[in-house]
Amino acid sequence: MQIDYVARSVPLSDDIRSFTEGKLERAARFLEEPVEIRVILDAEGHRKIAELHVRHKFGVLTATEESGEIRDSIHEAIEKLEKQARRSRKKFMDRRRRGDRQMAHEWPVENASGESDASPRVIKTSTLSIKPMSLDEAALRLEDAKNDFLVFRDTDHGKINVLYKRRDGDYGLVTPED
């Protein structure tokens, strides 16, 4: 972390430097290296102004504060800067996480041995009880079911059908050919 000081009409003491550096350490936690900080201290009459420009790997942050005391101006400017840095870091992390989620669906999955199978494997097998019922009764049971589908024997035709929930909230029906 490199800090440059510019003092206009304000005496720059070692006390003010150490105070500023101590406060900037907290804000630097949210910044990516390399970090260059420029601290501009100014006095206009009874107003003391602290202006901070921080340049880091992902952009530039700026904060300006003024008050009656130079320490108060520095403290408030660094708080403002820390808030910006925290927001910037959160935004960056959210973008990274969102990118990881999108990439997970695009890449093919390989076995632990490194070989890719030409045909899919059966991972889980379940048995279902097929009960005879009408289509309306099957729709009522599907609303209460834990799965998004229901296999049943149609009482009108005696054939096995599959009723499933669609993404739009409606139902779909799979019937065998005659």
C-alpha positions as CSV (number, residue, x, y, z in Angstrom):
1,M,0.0,0.0,0.0
2,Q,1.6,3.3,-1.1
3,I,0.3,6.5,0.4
4,D,1.1,10.0,-1.0
5,Y,0.3,13.1,1.1
6,V,-0.4,16.5,-0.2
7,A,-0.9,19.2,2.4
8,R,-2.2,22.6,1.4
9,S,-2.3,25.3,4.2
10,V,-2.2,22.5,6.8
11,P,0.9,21.4,8.7
12,L,1.5,17.6,8.0
13,S,2.8,16.1,11.2
14,D,3.8,12.5,11.9
15,D,0.9,12.3,14.3
16,I,-1.6,13.0,11.4
17,R,0.3,10.5,9.1
18,S,0.1,7.7,11.7
19,F,-3.6,8.5,12.4
20,T,-4.4,8.3,8.7
21,E,-2.4,5.2,8.1
22,G,-4.0,3.4,11.0
23,K,-7.5,4.3,9.7
24,L,-6.6,3.3,6.2
25,E,-5.5,-0.2,7.3
26,R,-9.2,-1.1,8.0
27,A,-10.4,0.1,4.5
28,A,-7.5,-1.7,2.8
29,R,-8.9,-5.1,3.8
30,F,-11.6,-4.7,1.1
31,L,-9.2,-3.5,-1.6
32,E,-7.2,-5.7,-4.0
33,E,-3.4,-5.1,-4.4
34,P,-1.8,-3.0,-5.8
35,V,-3.2,-0.1,-3.8
36,E,-2.2,3.6,-4.3
37,I,-3.7,6.2,-2.0
38,R,-3.4,9.9,-2.4
39,V,-4.4,12.0,0.7
40,I,-5.0,15.7,0.1
41,L,-5.4,17.9,3.2
42,D,-6.5,21.5,2.8
43,A,-7.7,24.4,5.0
44,E,-10.0,27.1,3.8
45,G,-10.7,29.5,6.6
46,H,-12.2,27.5,9.5
47,R,-13.0,24.5,7.2
48,K,-10.6,21.6,7.2
49,I,-10.9,19.4,4.1
50,A,-9.7,15.8,3.6
51,E,-9.8,14.3,0.1
52,L,-8.9,10.7,-0.5
53,H,-8.2,9.1,-3.9
54,V,-7.7,5.3,-3.9
55,R,-6.6,3.4,-6.9
56,H,-6.6,-0.4,-6.7
57,K,-6.8,-3.4,-9.0
58,F,-10.6,-3.0,-9.8
59,G,-11.0,0.7,-10.0
60,V,-10.8,4.1,-8.3
61,L,-12.6,5.3,-5.1
62,T,-12.9,8.9,-4.0
63,A,-14.1,10.5,-0.8
64,T,-14.1,14.1,0.4
65,E,-15.2,15.4,3.8
66,E,-14.9,18.7,5.6
67,S,-15.3,19.7,9.2
68,G,-13.8,22.0,11.8
69,E,-10.9,19.6,12.7
70,I,-8.6,17.9,10.3
71,R,-8.7,14.6,12.2
72,D,-12.6,14.6,12.0
73,S,-12.4,15.2,8.3
74,I,-9.9,12.4,7.8
75,H,-12.0,10.0,9.9
76,E,-15.2,10.8,8.1
77,A,-13.6,10.6,4.6
78,I,-12.1,7.2,5.5
79,E,-15.4,5.9,6.7
80,K,-17.0,7.0,3.5
81,L,-14.1,5.3,1.6
82,E,-14.5,2.1,3.6
83,K,-18.2,2.0,2.8
84,Q,-17.4,2.4,-1.0
85,A,-14.7,-0.3,-0.8
86,R,-17.0,-2.7,1.0
87,R,-19.8,-2.2,-1.6
88,S,-17.3,-2.6,-4.5
89,R,-15.9,-5.8,-3.0
90,K,-19.4,-7.2,-2.5
91,K,-20.3,-6.4,-6.0
92,F,-17.2,-8.1,-7.3
93,M,-17.8,-11.2,-5.3
94,D,-21.4,-11.4,-6.3
95,R,-20.4,-11.2,-10.0
96,R,-17.8,-14.0,-9.5
97,R,-20.3,-16.2,-7.7
98,R,-22.9,-15.6,-10.4
99,G,-20.4,-16.4,-13.1
100,D,-19.4,-19.7,-11.4
101,R,-23.1,-20.8,-11.3
102,Q,-23.5,-20.1,-15.1
103,M,-20.3,-21.9,-15.9
104,A,-21.3,-25.0,-13.9
105,H,-24.1,-25.7,-16.4
106,E,-22.0,-25.4,-19.5
107,W,-19.1,-27.7,-18.8
108,P,-19.3,-31.5,-19.4
109,V,-18.9,-33.7,-16.4
110,E,-16.3,-36.5,-16.4
111,N,-15.9,-39.5,-14.3
112,A,-13.2,-39.6,-11.5
113,S,-11.1,-41.9,-13.7
114,G,-11.0,-39.2,-16.4
115,E,-12.8,-41.3,-19.0
116,S,-16.2,-40.0,-20.3
117,D,-18.8,-42.7,-20.9
118,A,-20.7,-42.7,-24.2
119,S,-24.0,-43.7,-22.5
120,P,-25.5,-42.3,-19.3
121,R,-25.6,-44.4,-16.2
122,V,-28.5,-45.2,-14.0
123,I,-27.7,-43.6,-10.6
124,K,-30.9,-44.3,-8.6
125,T,-33.7,-46.8,-9.0
126,S,-37.2,-46.3,-7.4
127,T,-40.3,-48.4,-7.4
128,L,-43.7,-46.8,-7.6
129,S,-47.1,-48.2,-6.8
130,I,-49.4,-47.7,-9.8
131,K,-53.0,-47.2,-8.7
132,P,-56.0,-47.0,-11.0
133,M,-57.6,-43.5,-10.9
134,S,-59.2,-40.9,-13.2
135,L,-57.3,-38.0,-14.6
136,D,-59.1,-35.6,-12.2
137,E,-58.2,-37.7,-9.2
138,A,-54.6,-37.9,-10.4
139,A,-54.4,-34.1,-10.7
140,L,-55.6,-33.8,-7.1
141,R,-53.0,-36.3,-5.9
142,L,-50.2,-34.6,-7.9
143,E,-50.8,-31.3,-6.0
144,D,-50.1,-33.1,-2.7
145,A,-47.3,-35.3,-4.0
146,K,-43.6,-34.7,-3.2
147,N,-42.6,-35.5,-6.8
148,D,-43.4,-33.4,-9.8
149,F,-44.9,-36.4,-11.5
150,L,-47.5,-39.2,-10.9
151,V,-47.7,-42.6,-12.6
152,F,-51.2,-44.0,-12.6
153,R,-53.5,-46.5,-14.5
154,D,-56.3,-44.6,-16.3
155,T,-59.7,-46.1,-15.2
156,D,-61.3,-45.2,-18.6
157,H,-58.8,-47.0,-20.8
158,G,-56.8,-49.2,-18.4
159,K,-53.4,-47.9,-19.7
160,I,-50.5,-46.5,-17.7
161,N,-50.2,-42.7,-17.9
162,V,-47.8,-40.1,-16.4
163,L,-49.1,-36.8,-15.2
164,Y,-46.4,-34.1,-14.5
165,K,-46.1,-30.5,-13.4
166,R,-44.9,-28.1,-16.0
167,R,-42.6,-25.1,-15.3
168,D,-45.5,-22.7,-16.1
169,G,-47.6,-24.3,-13.3
170,D,-49.9,-26.3,-15.6
171,Y,-49.9,-30.1,-16.0
172,G,-48.7,-32.3,-18.8
173,L,-50.0,-35.9,-19.6
174,V,-48.0,-38.7,-21.2
175,T,-50.1,-41.5,-22.6
176,P,-49.0,-44.6,-24.5
177,E,-49.9,-45.0,-28.2
178,D,-52.7,-47.3,-29.2
